[in-house]
Amino acid sequence: MAYYDKREHDAAETVRHAATEHRYSLDGADRRPILVVLHQESSTPGRVGQLLEAHGVTLDIRRPVMGDPLPETLDGHGGAIVFGGPPSANDTDAHLVREIDWLKVPLAEERPFLGICLGAQMLAKHLGAPVASHPHGFAEVGYYPIQPTTEGRMLMPHWPDMVYQWHREGFDLPHGAKRLATGDWYPNQAFSYGKAAYGVQFHAELTLAMMHRWTTRGHERLKLPGAQGRRQHFDGRAIYDAPIRRWLEEFLARIFGARVEE
């Protein structure tokens, strides 16, 4: 007698539904540039920038830490992406406080927005959620598993099983937000808020050059509780990177692209 697992059936139906609904393309994206906010002089938008530019999307890169102003409106942009960096969302540096306050612009205008790692933590803090270290001091530095929620699978048909992390703080889920993916040590790995705002804790934008740079300049992070050794980072990339790249391109198309009509 065949065994019928309703949970597996429902999960498969959710993925099929998402695959049917998820027909977006960056090729038909808004031609206005995407605002890119970076937090170090040497930072780059990595694979996010590569994928957007490969589809003809231009980037307007700003570094508030270097004195670059953020626009009062996103009318001249197709959306905004706030990347990660060494600071904490709890730091009181003037440019960080202004940047967190500035997030009211994309939210009020309902413009496409993506926060990555620190950018996601800033979004959560702006929305009133606390940002803090793990209660047992664990850091995620390397490749760690995530699990999409039902809401995540409804939004995106394909999620990676393992993602690259580089953080020792996380955030609570803001009131009114939807959790899209969860993890073992840090339960909020991806979320959406309102019509067009998204935050992800992990680094799908990582390139091989960035991995070399981070694990060299930031080698002290590899000694934190829960962190993986440098060799594991490169071994993990060889195993896990292909589905991460696929997910990232689909996710960017979902946020900043245009729906493909049949």
Secondary structure as GFF3:
##gff-version 3
##sequence-region A 1 262
A	DSSP	alpha_helix	6	21	.	.	.	ID=ss1
A	DSSP	beta_strand	24	25	.	.	.	ID=ss2
A	DSSP	three_ten_helix	26	28	.	.	.	ID=ss3
A	DSSP	beta_strand	34	37	.	.	.	ID=ss4
A	DSSP	alpha_helix	46	54	.	.	.	ID=ss5
A	DSSP	beta_strand	59	62	.	.	.	ID=ss6
A	DSSP	three_ten_helix	64	66	.	.	.	ID=ss7
A	DSSP	beta_strand	79	82	.	.	.	ID=ss8
A	DSSP	alpha_helix	94	102	.	.	.	ID=ss9
A	DSSP	alpha_helix	104	109	.	.	.	ID=ss10
A	DSSP	beta_strand	113	116	.	.	.	ID=ss11
A	DSSP	alpha_helix	118	126	.	.	.	ID=ss12
A	DSSP	beta_strand	131	133	.	.	.	ID=ss13
A	DSSP	beta_strand	140	148	.	.	.	ID=ss14
A	DSSP	alpha_helix	150	155	.	.	.	ID=ss15
A	DSSP	beta_strand	162	167	.	.	.	ID=ss16
A	DSSP	beta_strand	169	171	.	.	.	ID=ss17
A	DSSP	beta_strand	178	183	.	.	.	ID=ss18
A	DSSP	beta_strand	190	193	.	.	.	ID=ss19
A	DSSP	beta_strand	197	200	.	.	.	ID=ss20
A	DSSP	alpha_helix	208	217	.	.	.	ID=ss21
A	DSSP	three_ten_helix	219	223	.	.	.	ID=ss22
A	DSSP	alpha_helix	230	256	.	.	.	ID=ss23
A	DSSP	beta_strand	258	259	.	.	.	ID=ss24
###
